[in-house]
Amino acid sequence: MNPADFKDFRWLNESRAEFEGDKLTIYAPEKSDFFCNNGAVSDEGITPESLTNAPFFYKEVTGDFVMRAQVQVDFKDVYDAACLMVMDNLDVWGKFCFEFTDFDTHAVVSVVTNHTSDDANGSNIEGNSVWLQAVRVGQSFAFHYSLDGNRFFMVRFFNLPVGDTVKVGLVAQAPTGGGGDRVYSNFSLEPRTVKNIRSGE
């Protein structure tokens, strides 16, 4: 990927970013995440603590869009992930992650936050790489994944009370572990309206 393609991007929680060939590598610091916990607990296990400190490399986009990237993660610790994110503010956002889950799987995972965060595990993925896509139509959003970059499958359709302009980009997280590199390639961000938000086309 060409660094010039990211000239309008900026940081929320700046981290190390390196361009090499067609890849952008962002370092996820230890104990970094976006999650707004509602305080729910159970007899065994706890939900993640509230954090807004993960590196978010983003640009502001007005109107509908399609964002896509192939992500790769050297999974080490639970919740290690590379993500796409759409954000209105720190209380209203959605992220779509390729994550090492607490069920010892690699999965596409979505979190939608309107002051408090939910958490939804999607399909399990073999290996350490997958394509992620985020689509906006008005105040509606959809997350899709693909194994080959051609055929995408919906994981989540949702609505958020956002303005015309939102922050859109890449998140690198390591909520429980010591941190590590998250690799993004084949990134694209197109200002267009899809005909069918569920299919993403």
Secondary structure, 3 states (H helix, E strand, C coil): CCHHHHCCCEEECCCCEEEECCEEEEEECCCECEECCCCCECCCCECCCCEECCCEEEEEEECCEEEEEEEEECCCCCCCEEEEEEEEECCEEEEEEEEECCCCCEEEEEEEEECCECCEEEEECCCCEEEEEEEEECCEEEEEEECCCCCCEEEEEEECCCCCEEEEEEEEEECCCCCEEEEEEEEEEECCCCCCCCCCC
